[in-house]
Amino acid sequence: MPPTANGVLFITLEDEFGFMNLVVWNSVYQQFREILFKSSFLMCEGKIQKAKGAKVTHVIIDTAFPLLVPSERTPQIREHSY
């Protein structure tokens, strides 16, 4: 959250096709704060914005979900002594 962004959180993603910004407005941030900061993997829904000829795509986030919930995580492997 840059100080000049008026409470907007930007999450930048990169892959072989380029950059994508997830734009999280303050109201959405307040609602999904814990998920956004504590989840290793996110699934986000929102509206895609890309200006013609622009290199960066923006997704205005409406909702965020943890992709893995604690009960679905791989169980710890038990230690084995030989």
C-alpha angles and dihedrals in degrees: 000000000000112000090238094053096082094233097318117138118212121199112188120207126188133194137154090289097055140261132334127187122211105209114204116189117215095254091053091043091055091050097047102026097123093047093048094052104032103040119092091203126031136197111201132185125201148108123306118227124186126159116223108271093008119138096210126067120207127206114198101212121226099169139008130201132184107249091213122034119205094256091055097050119111109271119246113266111241118242114254124203117205 
